[in-house]
Amino acid sequence: MYHPYWCAIDPMNLSFAGCGFLAFYHLGVATCLSSHAPKFLKSVTAFAGASAGSLVATMLATSLPLNKCTDFVHELTEEARSHPLGPFNPQFDIVRSLQKGLELHLPSDSHKIASGRLYVSVTSLKERKNVIISEFESKEELIQKWVDGGLSDNLPRLPFGRTIRVSPFSGKHNDICPQDASQGFTDVTYHNMNVYVNRENLQRELQIFLPPKREGIESLVQLGFYDALRFLQRENLCSYPMRAQSPWFDGGFSDNLPAPPKGSTVRVSPFSGEHEICPRDKSGALTLMRWGNWNVHVNRENLRRSLNILYPPATQLRDKMYDNGFNDALHYIKTSGINFNSI
């Protein structure tokens, strides 16, 4: 019988590092934990975070739907990108924007849910010291009573149980973080967060203050998702057993668009190609690629779609995909010459 490792250990906590616009990495981690280890996620004793990490910690501690938080962060990023100089524009107030988003999405009793379960790292401006807040008298206090804790403790470790530390920077003692090919020539510990001094982390440092484009967002989410999945497999924390060997494997590697041997088959694909129901892209294709009994046009639109295979789409994109599928199917019905009423 399968026994998850987390059933017989001390309480576990999740702590998310402050990281600015790299917070999309945390959303990828949260997506993986929600989909692959929901029982473990429910068993977590406390959630902690600093700066942008506290936003994801708040979402998990109050059971805020993941899609709402993802949409909110997407909107915040687009708002920052819309201004000249981006987030450095005086007209862009990221703190106020965050507060408005939390006011809109958090439940009215969020302070009661979060008290004793959410630990937010903040910095006292008067004393220049770190304070961990875990009790909240009202929803307003939960939203407003903090100043960026990354200035004093960027990856809080709770004094009880085991704290699983999540960081978009590779480094020592981080449980969920990127696995870079090189650890660099040394490592440094900055405000309780250890990072390797290597090329990859130096590039990530620049991304903290720069709102990423769509491709960058998808890359961060995917990286967080797979780093979290690697952690779950290593710790045996998945809500279901992951077999080392299986008699079956994903059929997409051998026949991605199967056709029964009898009768005619109406082939449906979200990628443009030689199919009955599929997108009809405006841009010309460089060539037609065939793979696993399936073909796709090599063009800009299909390259973008390939990024969405593993990345859960935001609400707006999901609605657009649904509409496209409906319209492509309707186009086939109108142009195929088949009398569907007689079938």
N, C-alpha and C positions, 0 to 999 in steps of 0.2 A: 504494500500500500504506500501511496505517496504521502510523505510528511514534509511540508514546507519547513525550511530551516528556521524561519522566524517564530515558529510556534513555541519554541522552548528556550528562548534567549531573553536577556534583559530588555527593557523598553528601548525602542529605537526612535530617534529624532531625525528630522531632515533639516539641513541648513543650506541656504542658497546664498552664494557670494554676491556682493554688489558688483555690477558690471555694466551699467549704462545700457546702451542699445544692444549689447550682447545678450540681453535678457531673453531674446528669442531662443537661445540655447536652453535656458531653463524651461521654456514652454515645450521644447522637444522632450526634455526629461520628464516633465509632468504628463505629457501625452503618453509616453511609454509606460510610466508607472500606472496610469489610469487604465490602460488597455491590457497590459500584461501582468500586472500585480495589484488588482483592486483590493484583494483581501489584505495584503501587506499594507497598502496605503491607508486603509481604514484602521489598521492596528497601530499606526504611528502615534506616539504619545504627544509629540510637540513638533511644531514647525517654526523655523527661525530663518532670519534673513537680514541683510543690510541693503539699503538703497533699493535698486531695482529687484534685488533678490527678495526683499521683504514683500514686494508686490505679489510675486508668485507664491510665497509662503502664506500670505493673507488669503489668496484665492483657494489654496488647498485646505487651510485651516477652517475656512467658512463654507467649504463645499460649493464655491462659486463655479458654475458650469465653465468648463475649459474653453468652449467656443466663444463665450462672452469675453473672457480675458484676452483670448487671441485676437478677436476683432478689435478690442479696445487698444491693444498695443499696436496693431496695424494702423489704426486711425491716428494714434499719437505719432507714429513714425512718419506717416504721410503729412501730418500737420507740420512737423519739424522740417521735412524736406521742401515744403511749399514756400518757406520763407527764404529770402536772400540771407546768406550766411548760416542757413539751417538753424540748429538749436542755439547758436550764439546770437541770433537776432533778438534785440530787446523786446520785440513784440511777442516772442515765444516764451511763455512762462511754464516750464515743464512741471514745476511743483503744483501750480494751480490746475494745470490740465490733468495731472494724476488725481488730485483731490476731486475734481468734477467727475472723473470716470468712476472713482470709488463710491462717491455719493449716489451715482446713478445705478450702479450694479450691485453693491453690497446690500444684503437684506437688512431690515430695520433693527433686528436683534443681533447683528453681526458682532457687536461688542461683547454680548453675553457668550456667544459661541466661541469667540477668540480668546476670551480671558482664561488664562491658565493653560492655553494650548498654543497660542501664538507668541513668539518672542522676537521683538523687533529691536535691532541694534540701532541706537541713536547716539548723537554726539551732543553733549551739553555745551552750548556756545559760551556760556558764562565761565564754566570751569575747564573747558576743553578736555572733558573726560567722557569715556564711554558709559552709556547707561543701557541696560536691557529692560525694555518695558514688556510686561506680560499681563497687566491688568488694565482694563479699559472701562470707564464709567459710562460712556455713551458711544454711539456710532461716530459722532463728530470728533470725539477724542481719538478714537481708533484711526480716523482719517488724517487728522491735523497735527496730533501731538508727536511729531518726529522731525528731526533734522538729520541729514544723511549720516548714518552710522559708519559708512565706509571710511570716514575720516579718522576713526578710532578703532573699530573692530569690523573688518570687512567680511569675515566669515565666522560668525559666533558659534562657539562650542558650548553646549549646555552642560551643567554640572551633574546631570543625572543620566543614566543609561548610556547608550552609544549614539553619538551624533554622526550621521552620514552626511559628509560634506560634498556639496555640489559646486563646481566652478567651471566656467568656460575656458579657464587657463590651465594648462598642464602644470603639474607640480607634485611635490611630495605630500603624502598624507591626505590627498583628496580621493574620496571614494568614487565619485563620478566626475570625470574630467576627460579632455581629449588625450589620446595616446599618440603623442608626436614621435616621429622617427628618431629625433635627436633630443636629448635632455639638456643640450647646451653645455657650456663650460662651467656653469655653476648654478646655484639656485638662491633666491632671496625670499625672506619672509617679510611681508608688508602688511601691517595691521591685522595680524593673525592669519594671513593667507600666504601660503608658500607657492611660488611660481618658478619654473625653470627659465633661465635667461637663454632663450633660443629665438630663432628667426620667427617661428610661428607665433609665439607669445608677443613679440614686439609688434607684429602685424595686428594682433588682436587688441593691443593697447590703443592703437589708432582708431579702432572701430568703436571704442567705448563712447566717444562723443560724436561719431558720424552716423546718422541714421542710414541703415543699409537699403539698397535697392531690393527689388523683389527676389532676384537671384541670390543675393546675400542672405536674405531672410530665410529662404528655403534651405540654403546650405547650413545655416546655424541650427535650424530646427532638426534637420536630419542628423546632424552631428550629435546634438543632445540626445535624440531618440536612441541612436545606436550605442552611445556611451552608456546610457542608462540600461539598455538591454544587455550589454556586456556585464554590467554590474549584477543584474538580476540573475543571469546565468551562473556567474561565479559564486554568488552567495546562495544559490538555490532558493530564490525568493519568488519565482513565478507562481501564479495561482494554479498552474497546471503543469504536469511534468513535461519537460522538453526532451524528447527521445534522442539519444545519441545516434541510433540507427532506426531507419523506418523503411518498410517495403515500398513506400510511395514517396515521390518527390514532385515538386511543382511541375505540372504538365506544360506550363508556359515555356520551359526550356526545350521542349521537343515538339509540341504542337499547340501553339498559342491560340489558334482559331479553328477548332475541330469541325469537321463536316461528316455527318452520318453517311454510310455507304449507299443508302437508298434515298431516292427523291432528290429534290433541289434544296439547297441551303441558302437562306438569306443571312449573309454575314454582317455582323454588327461590330463596329470598332470605334473607340473614341479618338483614334488617330486617322488622319486622311490617308487614303490608299485606294486600292482596287477592291472596294467593298460596296455592298448594296446600301448599307446605312452607315454613314461616317461623315465627318466634317468635310465641307467643300471649301478648302482654303483658297484665298485670293492670290497669295504669292506662289510663284512657280517653284516646282521641286527641282533640285539639282539632279536627283536620280531616284529610283525606286529600290528600296532595300527589302530583301526577302529573308525571313528568319522564322524558324519554327512553324512552317505552313501559314505564315502571316506576312503581309507586306505593308510597308509604310513609305510615304513620301519623305524624302530627306529635305525638310524645309524648316523655316524658323518657328512656325506654329507647333510642329510636332516635337521639336527640341524643347520648347517650353512645356508641352504636355508631359514629356518624359520626366520632368522634375516633380510633377504632381502624383506620380505613381506611388511614391512612398511617403509623401508629405500630405497630411490631412488638410484639405482646402479650407480657407476661411468662408464665412457665410455667404459673402457676396460672390465669390468664385464658385462656390457650390451651387448657388441658384443659377448662375450663368451656365454651368455645365448641364444642369437639368433642362434648362430651356433649349440649349443647343441639341441635346438628344431628342427632345420632343419635336423640334422643328426639322431635324434631319430625317426622323422617322416619317413625319408628315410629308416631306418632300418625296420620299420613296413611294409612299402610297399613291401620291398624285401622278408620279411620272413612270411607275413601273408597268402600267397597262394591265395590271391584274384586277379583276373584278372581285374585290374582297367581300362584297355582299353575297356572292354566290358560293363562297367557301363555307 
